[in-house]
Structure formats: structure tokens, C-alpha cells
Amino acid sequence: LVYANVTYYASSILPVEQSLGPEVFVAAPLVSEASLFAQFFPILMLYLAYVYIAKPRSQGALEFLLARPITRLEVYLTRLIAGILVAVAASALFYLTAAVTVAALTGVVLDTYTYILLYAGTVLSLIAFYNLCYALSTVLKGGRYLAISIFAYLFFAIILQILVSVLAIAVVGLGPGFGELVARLNYQAAYFSPLGIRQFFEYFTLMHYSAKYDTSLAPQVGDVVNPLLVALSAVTWITVPAVLGWLAFKRANLSG
């Protein structure tokens, strides 16, 4: 159920295998691998926020740093941007490696649009989650930050999808319509998750191939996935934690 959209995609293409080009069967596992990367790399992002802010706060290192000719805003922005650059660079390296590996092993070169969509979804999700953790690090120190941020990761990466599945079972049971309802609820829940941004861009990738081959390769949830709401969700998850984190940081007691 964690990868309901990818599973749905794989099951959808089997009956029409002969009508599809080889890039479709390369794109499917690529979407799955991108999901795995985007699911587990946020652990590094929450640790970066710990190293940059939460840990130095608990040790009083930030107060010592501010004794030099540097402002709180400079400290806040440089460490925020440093984490964002890690997300940008790591995602770029992942997809560059994926593109080279896919071409070398299969001889199939996927179009640039596919990689742009997958890269955008991955990097925006990582930045959104990092900004959330960064905001938490401005109000929590040391071990408390780690406990809350790890819970946040588990909630958005695992628990939220379990709750979606439980809700689907409560509504329609495990009979007909269960898979479709889970897919729909997963996309609806993704609006309320920093890690959910990636799911929408994976959906757009599948829609790209649906249009290219004039067939249904993506979950039928077009009324749920609204590009304007996707953009609003991404902007909100990226900007609001960054702003709230700064408001907390500029008033925080930075002594250990």
C-alpha cells in the first residue's frame, strides 16, 4: 500500500504490453526507485537540521558564534540554505546516476521531461521536509528535537498511509473498490504532507506516458490531483516552516 500508485501503474500496463514502447517498462521501476530514495533520504535531512541548529543550541555553540560579527539572520539563512543545497545536489546526483545506469543497462534513453518531473517532486519534498525539521530545531534542543523529528518522519512516511488504508477498509472493506479508494485517499492526504509532493509529480509522470501512448497508465484520480492545489501545497510546506522557524529563532534563548 505504500506504493499504491506504482502498483496500480504496473498492473495497468500488463494488459496492453504489446502497444507500449520499451521506455514505459523502464520508467515504471525508475518511479519505484525514486519513491524509495525520496522515502528514506529525509532521514538525512532531519539529521542535518539537528547538526546545524538543534545540537549547537543544546551545547551553547550558537551563542558563542553570535559573539562574532554575524547576525542571527545570517546564521539562520546560511544553515537553512546549506541543507537545501544538500537536497538539490543529492537529488541531482541520484537522477544523473539513474539516467546513466538506465541507458547503459537497457539501452533506453528516457526523455528529459520524465527526469525533470521526478527530480522536481523529489527535491521539493526533501526541501519541504528539511524546512519543517529546521523549524522544529529552532524550538527544540538535542534529544527532544530528534524524538519529535523522527516521529514526524514516521508519521508522514508510514503512519499517514496506514491511517489511509484503515479508513478505506472502514468505508468499503477489502472488496471491490478498495485499491481505487486507497489511491484517491493517498493523494488527498499528500496535500497535508511535506513528503507528499513527490507523489503528485510521480502521478504527472505516469500521466505523461498515458498521453503519449493514448492509454490509461495512471490512477484515475484526476479530480483529486489539482495542479493549482499541488503548487499551493508545495509553496506552503516550503515557505511557512521557514518563516515560522525564523520567527522562533530570532527570539530563542541560544544559551545551552
N, C-alpha and C positions, 0 to 999 in steps of 0.2 A: 504493500500500500504506500510505502514511502515514495516509490517512483511510479505512481499510478498513471501519470500521463505518458511516461516512456513505455510502460507495459501495454497501455491502450494502443499506443502507436505501433508497437511491434506486432500486436495481434491484428491490427487493422491492415497491415501491408501484406500479410501472408496470403490472403485470397487473391491478391492482384499482383503477385510477384512478377509474373511474366511481362506486365505492362510498365514496369518501373525500371529506371536506369540504375546502374551499379552504385551511383553516389548516394542513393536513398539508403542502401543497406550498409553504407559506410557512415552516413550521418546518424543513423539510429544508435549504434554503440558510442559514437562520439558524444551525443547528447547525454547518454547514460554516464560516461566517464566524466563529463563536465559536471554532472549532478554530484558525483562522488567528491570531486575536487571542491566544489562550492559548499558541500555539506561539512567537510572536515577542516578545510583551511581556516574557517572562522575561529578555530581554537587558537591558532597562532595570533590572530588579530586581537583576541581578548587578552592574550598574554602580553602583546606589545603595549596595550593600554596599561597593563599592570606595571611593566618595566618603565614606561615613560612617566606615569603620574602616580599611581597608587602606591607603589613601593617607595619611590623617593619621598613621597609625603609622609609615610609612616616612619621614615628614617630621618626626617628633617632636612633632607638634601636640597629640596626646593627652596627652603628658606635661606640656606647658605648660598644657593645660586642667585637668588634675588638680591643678595647683598652686593652683587656686582652691578655695573651699569646696564641692566637689562630689565625690561618691564614684564609684568605678568602676562600681558597680551602677547608679547614676543615668545615667552616660554610656552604659552598655550598653543599658539598657532604653529610654531616650528615643530612641536611634537605631534600635533594633530596632522599636519601635512606630511610628516615623516611616515606615519602609519598609512596614510592614504597612498603615498608613493610605493610603499611595500605592496599594497593590494594591486595597484596598477601594474607594477613591474612583474610580480609573481603571476598574475593572470596572463599577461602578455607572453611570458616565458612558457607557461603551460600550453597556450594555444599555438604558439610558434612551434614548440616541440611536437604537439599533436599533429599539426599540419604536415611537418616534415616526415613524421613517422607514418602517418596515413598514406602519404604519397609514395613513400619508399616500400611499404609492405603490400599495398593494394594496387598501386599504380593509378589510383583515383585522386584527382585534384578537386576538392570541393570549392565551390565558388566563394569569393571573398565575403559576400553578403552573409553566408552562413556563419563564418567565423566572427564577423562584426556583431551579429546578433548574440551569439553565445558569449563572446567576450564582454559585451556591454552588460548583459544580465549578470555575469559572474562578478565583474569588477564593481558594479553598482551595489550588489548585495553585500560584498565584502566591505565596501566603504560605509554603507549604512550600518552594518553590524559593528564595525570598528567605532564609528561615531557614537553609537549607543553605549558601547563599553567605555569609551573615553569619557562620556558624560558621567557614567557611574563612578569612574575613577576620581572624579573631582569632588565627590561627596562621600566616598568610601575609601578606607585605607586597608592596605595589606590583605590579610586573610579574609576580612569581610567582603572586600571587593571580589576576590577570587570566588568565594562561595556564591555571591549573587550573580556574577557574570557567567559562571558555569551553569547555574540554574537557568539563566536567560537563554544560553545556548541550547541546553537540553529542551527547554520549553519550545523554542521556535523551530528547532531541528527535528524533534521527535514527538514530544508530548502533544503539541498542537495537532499533528497529523493523527495521533491516536484518538484524540477527542473528536476529530472529524469523523473517523471511522466508527466510533461508538455512536455518534449522532446519526450517522447513516443507517446503522443497524437498528437503532431505535425507531427510525422513520419507515424504512422499507424492509428491514430484516436482511437476510443473506440471499434473498431470492433475486428475481429479475429486477434490473434497475439499480442494483446496489453499486456496481462499478461506475456507472454513469453519475450517480449521485455523489459518490466519493470524489470523483474528478471535479465535479462542479463545486462542491464544498471546499475542496482543497484550493481551488483558485480564488474563491471568495475569501477564505481565511488568509491567503497570501497577501492580500491588501494590508493586513494588520501584522505583518511580519517583515522585519528587515531582510531576512533571508528569502522571502517570498518573491522578491523582484526577479530573481533568476528564473522562477517557474514561468513567468509571463514571457520572457524572451525565448525560452525553450519552446513555448507554445507558438510564438511567432515564427520560429524556425520551422516547426512542423507545418504551419500554415503556408510557409514559403514553398515547401515541396508539394503540398496539396494543390496549390495553384499551378505549379509547374507541370504536374502530371495529371491535372484535372481529375483528382480523386480525393477521397477523404483519408488523410493520414494523421489527423489531429483530433482530439476530443471535440465533440460538438458542444462547445461551451461559449460560442461567440457572444451570446447575450450576457455572459458573466465577465468575460475579458474585455474591458473597455480601455482602449489605448489612453484616453484622457485620464481615467482613474489610475491607470498604471503609472503614468507620468507624475500625477499628483502624489501617489503613494511613495514613489522613489524620491521625489523632491522633499517630501515631508520627513521621511525616515533619515535622509542625509542632513538636512538643514536644522530641523528642530532640536535633535540631540546636541549638535554642535553649538547652537545658540544657548540652550539651557546649560550646557556644560560650562560655557564661558561665564554666564551669569553666576553660577555657583563657584567657579574657580576664582573669580576676582574678589570674592568675599570670604573665601575659605581661609581657615587658620592652617598655615602650612608648617607650623612647628610640629615636630614629631609627637 
